[in-house]
Protein backbone atom coordinates (compact mmCIF):
# COMPACT_ATOMS: atom_id res chain seq x y z
CA UNK A 1 0.00 0.00 0.00
CA UNK A 2 1.21 3.50 -0.72
CA UNK A 3 -0.22 6.99 -0.55
CA UNK A 4 -1.91 8.10 -3.78
CA UNK A 5 -3.64 11.49 -3.45
CA UNK A 6 -5.59 14.04 -1.42
CA UNK A 7 -9.00 15.10 -2.73
CA UNK A 8 -10.65 18.39 -1.91
CA UNK A 9 -14.15 19.54 -2.84
CA UNK A 10 -14.05 22.93 -4.54
CA UNK A 11 -16.83 25.11 -5.95
CA UNK A 12 -15.01 25.70 -9.25
CA UNK A 13 -12.65 23.08 -10.70
CA UNK A 14 -11.09 25.42 -13.29
CA UNK A 15 -10.45 28.15 -10.70
CA UNK A 16 -8.79 25.68 -8.32
CA UNK A 17 -6.52 24.36 -11.08
CA UNK A 18 -5.66 27.89 -12.22
CA UNK A 19 -4.77 28.90 -8.65
CA UNK A 20 -2.45 25.92 -8.13
CA UNK A 21 -0.76 26.33 -11.51
CA UNK A 22 -0.17 30.01 -10.79
CA UNK A 23 0.92 29.54 -7.17
CA UNK A 24 2.82 26.26 -6.80
CA UNK A 25 6.04 26.06 -8.87
CA UNK A 26 6.16 23.02 -11.12
CA UNK A 27 2.46 22.11 -10.71
CA UNK A 28 1.14 20.16 -13.70
CA UNK A 29 -2.37 19.13 -14.72
CA UNK A 30 -2.66 15.35 -15.10
CA UNK A 31 -6.41 15.44 -15.89
CA UNK A 32 -9.18 18.03 -15.93
CA UNK A 33 -12.86 18.19 -16.83
CA UNK A 34 -15.88 20.01 -15.38
CA UNK A 35 -16.31 17.65 -12.40
CA UNK A 36 -12.76 16.81 -11.32
CA UNK A 37 -9.13 17.53 -11.91
CA UNK A 38 -5.84 15.99 -10.88
CA UNK A 39 -2.83 18.24 -10.31
CA UNK A 40 0.63 16.95 -9.43
CA UNK A 41 3.26 19.08 -7.73
CA UNK A 42 6.40 18.12 -5.88
CA UNK A 43 5.50 14.44 -5.99
CA UNK A 44 2.05 15.00 -4.46
CA UNK A 45 -1.22 14.47 -6.32
CA UNK A 46 -4.16 16.74 -5.53
CA UNK A 47 -7.62 15.92 -6.82
CA UNK A 48 -10.21 18.67 -7.02
CA UNK A 49 -13.79 17.41 -7.05
CA UNK A 50 -17.27 18.87 -6.99
CA UNK A 51 -19.39 18.29 -3.89
CA UNK A 52 -21.68 15.84 -5.70
CA UNK A 53 -18.83 13.66 -7.01
CA UNK A 54 -16.71 12.62 -4.02
CA UNK A 55 -16.12 13.52 -0.38
CA UNK A 56 -12.91 15.20 0.74
CA UNK A 57 -10.55 12.26 1.29
CA UNK A 58 -7.11 10.74 1.52
CA UNK A 59 -6.45 7.95 -1.00
CA UNK A 60 -4.25 4.89 -0.52
CA UNK A 61 -3.23 2.78 -3.51
CA UNK A 62 -3.27 -1.02 -3.45
CA UNK A 63 -3.30 -3.80 -6.03
CA UNK A 64 -6.60 -5.11 -7.35
CA UNK A 65 -6.52 -8.35 -5.35
CA UNK A 66 -5.89 -6.37 -2.14
CA UNK A 67 -8.70 -3.97 -3.05
CA UNK A 68 -11.10 -6.88 -3.39
CA UNK A 69 -9.98 -8.35 -0.07
CA UNK A 70 -10.27 -5.04 1.79
CA UNK A 71 -13.67 -4.26 0.29
CA UNK A 72 -14.95 -7.60 1.56
CA UNK A 73 -13.39 -6.99 4.96
CA UNK A 74 -15.09 -3.57 5.21
CA UNK A 75 -18.35 -4.68 3.54
CA UNK A 76 -17.82 -1.90 1.00
CA UNK A 77 -19.01 -1.70 -2.60
CA UNK A 78 -16.29 -1.13 -5.18
CA UNK A 79 -16.94 1.57 -7.79
CA UNK A 80 -15.33 1.66 -11.23
CA UNK A 81 -14.32 5.15 -12.33
CA UNK A 82 -14.12 6.70 -15.80
CA UNK A 83 -10.32 6.23 -15.81
CA UNK A 84 -10.82 2.48 -15.08
CA UNK A 85 -9.54 2.76 -11.51
CA UNK A 86 -11.57 0.89 -8.91
CA UNK A 87 -12.10 2.08 -5.35
CA UNK A 88 -14.23 2.26 -2.25
CA UNK A 89 -14.53 4.72 0.61
CA UNK A 90 -14.54 4.19 4.35
CA UNK A 91 -15.05 6.89 6.94
CA UNK A 92 -11.82 7.53 8.79
CA UNK A 93 -11.41 9.58 11.96
CA UNK A 94 -12.39 13.03 10.69
CA UNK A 95 -11.99 12.37 6.95
CA UNK A 96 -13.01 9.76 4.43
CA UNK A 97 -10.37 7.35 3.15
CA UNK A 98 -10.41 5.98 -0.39
CA UNK A 99 -8.75 2.66 -1.14
CA UNK A 100 -7.93 2.68 -4.86
CA UNK A 101 -6.47 0.25 -7.41
CA UNK A 102 -5.30 1.00 -10.94
CA UNK A 103 -5.90 -1.21 -13.98
CA UNK A 104 -3.41 -4.04 -14.37
CA UNK A 105 -2.07 -3.87 -10.81
NORKAGI-V661396 format. One record per residue. RES is the residue in one small letter. SS is DSSP state (a for helix, b for strand, c for the rest). PSI is psi in whole degrees, 0 to 359 (NA if undefined). OMEGA is omega in radians with two decimals (* if undefined). Layout:
BEGIN
res->(RES & RES)
ss->(SS & SS)
psi->(PSI & PSI)
omega->(OMEGA & OMEGA)
END
This chain:
BEGIN
res->(x & x & x & x & x & x & x & x & x & x & x & x & x & x & x & x & x & x & x & x & x & x & x & x & x & x & x & x & x & x & x & x & x & x & x & x & x & x & x & x & x & x & x & x & x & x & x & x & x & x & x & x & x & x & x & x & x & x & x & x & x & x & x & x & x & x & x & x & x & x & x & x & x & x & x & x & x & x & x & x & x & x & x & x & x & x & x & x & x & x & x & x & x & x & x & x & x & x & x & x & x & x & x & x & x)
ss->(c & b & b & b & b & b & b & b & b & c & c & c & a & a & a & a & a & a & a & a & a & a & a & c & c & c & c & b & b & b & b & b & c & c & c & b & b & b & b & b & b & c & c & b & b & b & b & b & b & c & c & c & c & c & c & c & b & b & b & b & b & c & c & a & a & a & a & a & a & a & a & a & a & c & c & c & c & c & b & b & c & c & c & c & c & b & b & b & b & b & b & c & c & c & c & b & b & b & b & b & b & c & c & c & c)
psi->(142 & 158 & 140 & 303 & 168 & 136 & 137 & 132 & 133 & 151 & 338 & 107 & 310 & 319 & 322 & 315 & 314 & 318 & 313 & 318 & 326 & 347 & 320 & 114 & 134 & 1 & 138 & 142 & 123 & 331 & 147 & 134 & 195 & 342 & 344 & 158 & 155 & 121 & 137 & 135 & 129 & 30 & 358 & 141 & 131 & 124 & 133 & 127 & 157 & 157 & 326 & 351 & 308 & 157 & 163 & 139 & 165 & 137 & 135 & 132 & 132 & 171 & 165 & 321 & 319 & 322 & 312 & 315 & 314 & 324 & 318 & 314 & 324 & 6 & 45 & 147 & 131 & 133 & 145 & 129 & 167 & 337 & 12 & 5 & 158 & 141 & 170 & 162 & 145 & 149 & 117 & 181 & 97 & 337 & 148 & 153 & 131 & 133 & 121 & 145 & 144 & 154 & 140 & 6 & NA)
omega->(3.05 & -3.14 & -3.13 & -3.10 & 2.98 & 3.09 & -3.13 & 3.04 & 3.12 & -3.14 & -3.07 & -3.09 & -3.09 & 3.14 & 3.12 & 3.13 & 3.14 & 3.14 & -3.12 & 3.13 & -3.13 & -3.02 & -3.05 & -3.14 & 3.09 & 3.13 & 3.14 & 3.08 & 3.07 & 3.10 & 3.05 & 2.91 & -3.07 & -3.05 & 3.06 & 3.09 & 3.08 & 3.14 & 3.09 & 3.12 & 3.08 & -3.14 & 3.11 & 3.07 & 3.12 & 3.09 & 3.04 & -3.05 & 3.03 & -3.05 & -3.11 & -3.07 & -3.03 & 2.99 & 2.92 & -3.10 & 2.94 & -3.10 & 3.11 & -3.05 & 3.10 & 3.01 & -3.09 & 3.12 & 3.12 & 3.08 & 3.13 & -3.14 & -3.11 & 3.10 & 3.08 & 3.14 & -3.10 & -3.11 & -3.08 & 3.09 & 3.12 & 3.05 & 3.05 & -3.07 & -3.08 & 3.09 & 3.11 & 2.98 & 3.11 & -3.13 & 2.96 & -3.14 & 2.95 & 3.13 & 3.07 & 3.10 & 3.10 & -3.12 & 3.09 & 3.07 & 3.05 & 3.00 & -2.98 & 3.06 & -3.14 & -3.14 & 3.07 & -3.14 & *)
END
